[in-house]
Amino acid sequence: MTAILIDGFPPTEADLHYLALVNYGAYTSFRVEDGGVRGLEHHLGRLDAYAVALFGEPVGEGALRAHVCAALSDRRDAWLRVSLFSPEIWSRTPSARVRPRVMTSLSAPPPPLATSVRLQVQTYAREEAHIKHTAIYGLIRARRLAREAGLDDALFADADGVISEGSSWNIGFLSGDTVVWPQAPMLAGVTQILIDRGLAGVGMTSVTRPVRTADLDAFDGAFLCNSATPACPITAIDGHAFQTSPEVIERLAAAWASNRPEPIQAR
């Protein structure tokens, strides 16, 4: 069961009416582990930046932490999505500058996306790619089309073959002990940030540069990552097969795990 609160209270009929009709907002989601969250400051920081970008006013880190604590109550392990919206914004009246409302959705932690994936390249880019916004029609449609084609998920690239991100995750390519992160309009995921921060501790480094579909032969492997999936090997992109080393995936997971969960309590 998913438990939903809006500004700390159960949603009203008016809240649900608005949310059913208007898809304007942003969110972040993460796993709660023994009362803490890996990369919590990044999650809350980007959510407050989204509040300013989309609504004109911040929520504030202290208020966001308080809403997370209220959603969790006495739970120590969970999956939490924190979303921003405002019933003052409609398609005909979009101009309100307002502090957004905060919706929390609490559920059991999900399993990782997969233990390995085969990807279909699709020419696509999310609107406002640097924002984790709620307009996810294109993402669901992309994953659906990939599965109808007999693959697992979709990898996005532009018309020139420059790779950006996946349907709900970031991608990294492997060249020896170096992770190559694509440089393109995309969402810099918190899990990507945490892996990158921990690479030195597992004897690896990283670079960020444009990666094209024509470059795939140059890499030893590839992986995807998001908050539910620290590192998952990619076994194929279209017709190109990868033999991604399990040992490297373990090192990437260790780099992520080196970032200890941060306490949630309001400061």
C-alpha positions in Angstrom: 0.0 0.0 0.0 1.1 3.6 -0.7 0.5 6.2 2.0 0.0 9.7 0.6 0.2 13.0 2.5 0.0 16.5 1.2 1.7 19.1 3.4 1.6 16.5 6.2 -2.2 15.7 5.9 -4.3 13.1 4.0 -5.3 14.5 0.6 -8.7 16.1 0.2 -11.1 15.4 -2.7 -10.0 18.8 -4.2 -6.4 17.8 -4.0 -7.0 14.6 -5.9 -9.2 16.4 -8.4 -6.4 18.7 -9.3 -3.7 16.0 -9.4 -5.9 13.9 -11.7 -6.3 16.8 -14.2 -3.0 18.8 -14.1 0.4 17.2 -14.6 2.7 20.1 -13.7 5.3 19.6 -11.1 8.5 17.9 -10.1 9.7 15.2 -7.8 12.5 13.2 -6.3 12.4 9.6 -5.0 14.8 7.6 -2.8 15.2 4.6 -0.5 15.2 5.1 3.3 17.6 2.8 5.0 17.5 2.5 8.8 16.2 6.0 9.1 18.7 7.6 6.7 19.0 8.4 3.0 22.1 8.3 0.8 22.6 11.6 -0.9 19.7 13.3 1.0 21.2 16.8 0.6 21.3 16.3 -3.1 17.7 15.1 -3.3 16.4 18.0 -1.1 18.6 20.6 -2.8 17.5 19.8 -6.3 13.8 19.6 -5.2 14.1 23.2 -3.8 15.7 24.3 -7.0 12.8 22.8 -8.9 10.4 24.7 -6.7 12.0 28.0 -7.7 12.3 27.1 -11.4 8.7 25.8 -11.8 6.7 27.8 -9.2 8.8 30.9 -8.4 9.3 30.2 -4.7 11.4 27.7 -2.6 10.0 25.3 -0.1 13.1 25.3 2.1 15.2 22.4 3.2 13.9 22.5 6.7 10.3 22.2 5.6 11.2 19.4 3.2 12.9 17.5 5.9 9.9 18.0 8.2 7.6 16.6 5.5 9.8 13.6 5.0 9.8 12.9 8.8 6.0 13.2 8.9 5.6 10.8 6.0 7.9 8.2 7.6 6.5 8.5 11.2 8.3 5.6 12.9 9.3 3.7 9.8 13.0 3.1 9.4 13.0 1.4 5.9 10.8 2.6 3.0 10.6 4.1 -0.5 9.6 7.7 -0.6 8.6 10.0 -3.4 8.5 13.7 -2.6 6.5 15.8 -5.2 5.8 19.4 -5.7 2.6 20.9 -7.2 0.3 23.9 -6.8 -3.5 24.0 -7.4 -3.1 27.7 -8.2 -1.5 26.7 -11.6 -3.8 25.6 -14.4 -3.3 25.4 -18.2 -5.2 28.7 -18.7 -3.8 30.4 -15.6 -0.1 29.3 -15.4 1.5 32.4 -14.0 1.1 32.2 -10.3 4.3 32.6 -8.3 3.7 30.5 -5.2 5.3 28.2 -2.7 4.4 24.8 -4.0 2.6 22.1 -1.9 4.5 19.0 -1.0 3.1 15.5 -1.6 4.8 12.5 0.0 4.1 9.0 -1.3 5.4 6.2 1.0 5.7 2.6 0.0 7.8 -0.5 0.4 11.3 -0.4 -1.1 11.2 -1.7 -4.7 13.6 -4.3 -6.0 16.4 -3.2 -8.5 15.2 -2.6 -12.0 16.9 -5.8 -13.2 20.1 -7.9 -13.0 21.0 -7.1 -16.6 19.3 -5.2 -19.4 19.3 -5.0 -23.2 18.5 -1.5 -24.6 16.9 -0.1 -27.6 18.3 3.3 -28.8 15.4 5.8 -29.4 15.7 9.3 -30.8 14.2 11.3 -27.9 15.0 14.0 -25.3 13.0 14.9 -22.3 11.7 18.5 -22.0 13.7 20.5 -19.5 16.0 17.5 -19.2 17.8 18.8 -16.1 14.5 18.7 -14.1 13.0 15.5 -12.7 9.5 16.7 -13.7 6.2 14.8 -13.6 5.6 14.8 -17.4 6.6 11.1 -17.9 4.4 10.1 -20.8 7.4 9.9 -23.1 9.4 7.8 -20.7 6.6 5.2 -20.2 6.0 5.1 -24.0 9.7 4.6 -24.7 10.0 1.7 -22.3 6.8 0.2 -23.7 8.1 0.4 -27.3 11.4 -1.2 -26.3 9.6 -4.1 -24.7 7.3 -4.6 -27.6 10.5 -4.9 -29.7 11.8 -7.7 -27.4 14.2 -5.6 -25.4 14.1 -4.3 -21.8 14.3 -0.6 -21.9 15.1 2.6 -23.9 18.3 4.6 -24.2 17.9 8.1 -25.5 20.0 9.8 -28.1 19.6 12.8 -30.4 19.4 12.8 -34.2 23.2 12.8 -34.4 23.5 9.7 -32.1 24.7 11.6 -29.1 23.6 9.6 -26.0 22.0 11.2 -23.0 20.1 9.0 -20.5 17.6 6.2 -20.2 13.9 6.1 -19.4 14.5 6.4 -15.6 18.2 6.1 -15.1 21.6 7.3 -16.0 24.1 5.4 -18.1 27.9 5.0 -17.7 30.4 3.5 -20.1 33.5 1.6 -19.0 37.0 2.0 -20.4 39.4 0.1 -18.2 39.2 1.6 -14.8 37.5 4.8 -16.1 33.8 5.5 -16.1 32.7 7.7 -19.1 29.6 9.7 -18.3 27.8 11.0 -21.4 27.8 14.8 -21.9 24.3 15.9 -23.2 21.1 17.5 -21.9 20.0 15.1 -19.2 19.2 14.7 -15.5 22.3 14.3 -13.3 20.9 11.6 -11.1 21.8 11.4 -7.4 23.0 7.8 -7.7 25.3 8.9 -10.5 26.7 11.7 -8.3 27.2 9.2 -5.4 29.0 6.6 -7.6 31.3 9.3 -9.0 32.1 10.6 -5.5 33.1 7.1 -4.4 35.2 6.0 -7.4 38.6 6.9 -6.1 38.0 4.6 -3.1 37.6 1.6 -5.4 40.5 2.5 -7.7 38.5 4.1 -10.5 38.2 7.5 -12.1 35.7 9.2 -14.4 35.4 11.6 -17.3 32.4 13.3 -18.8 32.3 13.7 -22.6 30.0 13.3 -25.5 29.3 9.6 -26.3 27.8 8.6 -29.6 26.1 5.4 -30.7 28.9 5.0 -33.2 31.4 4.9 -30.3 30.1 1.8 -28.6 32.9 -0.5 -29.9 35.4 1.7 -27.9 34.1 0.6 -24.5 34.6 -2.5 -22.4 31.1 -2.4 -20.9 28.2 -0.2 -19.7 25.9 0.0 -16.8 22.8 1.9 -15.7 22.1 3.4 -12.3 19.2 5.0 -10.3 18.0 5.3 -6.7 16.6 1.7 -6.8 19.5 0.2 -8.8 23.0 1.3 -7.8 24.7 -0.5 -10.8 23.2 -2.9 -13.3 25.2 -4.3 -16.2 24.0 -3.5 -19.8 24.5 -6.6 -22.0 23.4 -5.0 -25.3 22.6 -1.7 -26.9 20.7 -2.4 -30.2 22.9 -4.9 -32.0 26.1 -4.2 -29.9 26.8 -6.8 -27.2 28.8 -6.0 -24.0 30.6 -8.3 -21.7 30.5 -6.1 -18.7 32.7 -7.5 -15.9 30.8 -8.5 -12.7 33.8 -7.4 -10.7 33.6 -3.9 -12.1 29.8 -3.8 -11.3 30.7 -4.8 -7.7 33.3 -2.0 -7.5 30.7 0.5 -8.8 28.2 -0.7 -6.2 30.9 -0.3 -3.5 31.6 3.2 -4.7 27.9 4.0 -4.2 27.8 2.2 -0.9 30.7 4.3 0.4 28.3 7.2 0.8 26.7 6.5 4.1 22.9 7.3 4.6 22.4 10.8 6.0 20.0 11.3 8.9 16.7 12.9 8.0 15.8 14.9 11.1 15.3 18.6 10.5 18.4 20.7 11.3 
